Amino acid sequence: DDDSTSRERLKYLDALEAALPPVCAIAGDVDPIFPPNQVKSYAARANAEYHCFGDPRAARDDPDAHFSHYDVICGRFAPKLVFPVVAEFVARDADGKSETNTRVPSRAEID
């Protein structure tokens, strides 16, 4: 018996739905790897808090206004825009006050 074929594959979305801890789903507005509409759909299915980073009013070719896949964790604006949202989520979760589908301010609102 081939061990890799006999093991059941983990179905991540099913596992996420069954998870008891709160989940914070983060999307970049121009992410081609995991587009925000898919992240939002999975967040809703898993009853997760959802955040999408990027300014929908900005020109599509403005690199400082949009977040792609890696921008949400290692982009130059992540420490100022993304990290505080994650820290707030963790703090609220510690107090049992997590919410779902909250709006993230744009860079223009923060600057």
C-alpha positions as CSV (number, residue, x, y, z in Angstrom):
1,D,0.0,0.0,0.0
2,D,1.3,3.4,-0.9
3,D,1.0,5.5,2.2
4,S,0.3,8.7,0.4
5,T,-2.8,7.3,-1.3
6,S,-4.2,5.6,1.8
7,R,-4.2,8.8,3.9
8,E,-7.2,11.0,3.8
9,R,-6.5,14.5,2.5
10,L,-7.2,17.4,4.8
11,K,-10.0,19.6,3.5
12,Y,-8.9,23.0,4.7
13,L,-12.3,24.7,4.3
14,D,-14.1,21.9,6.1
15,A,-11.5,22.1,8.9
16,L,-11.9,25.9,9.1
17,E,-15.7,25.6,9.3
18,A,-15.4,23.2,12.2
19,A,-12.8,25.3,14.0
20,L,-13.9,26.8,17.2
21,P,-11.5,29.7,17.6
22,P,-12.2,32.9,15.8
23,V,-10.5,33.4,12.4
24,C,-9.3,36.6,10.8
25,A,-9.3,36.4,7.0
26,I,-7.2,39.0,5.3
27,A,-7.2,39.8,1.6
28,G,-5.3,42.1,-0.7
29,D,-7.6,44.0,-3.1
30,V,-5.5,43.0,-6.2
31,D,-4.3,39.5,-5.1
32,P,-4.2,37.2,-8.1
33,I,-3.4,34.1,-5.9
34,F,-6.3,34.3,-3.5
35,P,-8.6,37.1,-4.8
36,P,-10.6,39.0,-2.2
37,N,-14.0,37.7,-3.4
38,Q,-12.8,34.2,-2.7
39,V,-11.4,35.2,0.7
40,K,-14.7,36.9,1.6
41,S,-16.6,33.8,0.5
42,Y,-14.5,31.5,2.7
43,A,-14.7,34.0,5.6
44,A,-18.4,34.0,5.4
45,R,-18.6,30.2,5.2
46,A,-16.3,29.9,8.2
47,N,-17.9,32.8,10.2
48,A,-14.5,34.6,10.1
49,E,-13.8,38.3,10.5
50,Y,-12.9,39.6,7.0
51,H,-10.6,42.5,6.0
52,C,-9.6,43.6,2.5
53,F,-6.7,46.0,2.2
54,G,-6.4,48.5,-0.7
55,D,-8.0,51.6,-1.9
56,P,-10.8,50.8,-4.4
57,R,-11.0,54.5,-5.4
58,A,-7.3,54.7,-6.5
59,A,-6.1,54.2,-10.0
60,R,-5.6,50.5,-10.8
61,D,-1.9,51.1,-11.7
62,D,-1.1,53.0,-8.4
63,P,1.2,50.6,-6.6
64,D,1.0,52.5,-3.3
65,A,-2.8,52.1,-3.2
66,H,-3.3,48.4,-3.6
67,F,-2.3,45.2,-1.9
68,S,-1.3,42.0,-3.6
69,H,-0.8,38.6,-2.1
70,Y,2.4,39.3,-0.2
71,D,1.8,42.9,0.5
72,V,-0.5,42.1,3.4
73,I,2.3,40.5,5.3
74,C,5.6,42.1,4.0
75,G,4.6,45.1,1.9
76,R,5.9,48.5,3.0
77,F,2.5,49.6,4.2
78,A,1.7,46.3,6.1
79,P,3.2,47.5,9.4
80,K,1.1,50.6,9.4
81,L,-2.2,49.3,8.0
82,V,-2.4,45.5,8.3
83,F,-0.5,44.8,11.6
84,P,-2.7,47.0,13.7
85,V,-5.8,45.4,12.4
86,V,-4.4,41.9,13.3
87,A,-3.3,43.1,16.7
88,E,-6.7,44.6,17.4
89,F,-8.4,41.3,16.3
90,V,-6.1,39.3,18.6
91,A,-6.8,41.7,21.5
92,R,-10.6,41.6,20.9
93,D,-10.5,37.8,20.6
94,A,-8.7,37.6,23.9
95,D,-11.7,39.6,25.4
96,G,-14.2,37.5,23.5
97,K,-15.3,40.5,21.4
98,S,-14.4,39.5,17.8
99,E,-16.6,40.8,15.0
100,T,-17.2,39.8,11.4
101,N,-16.8,41.6,8.1
102,T,-15.3,44.9,9.4
103,R,-14.3,47.7,7.2
104,V,-10.6,48.6,7.0
105,P,-9.7,52.3,6.6
106,S,-7.9,53.3,3.4
107,R,-4.4,54.7,3.4
108,A,-5.8,58.2,2.8
109,E,-7.9,58.0,5.9
110,I,-4.9,56.9,8.0
111,D,-2.3,59.4,6.7
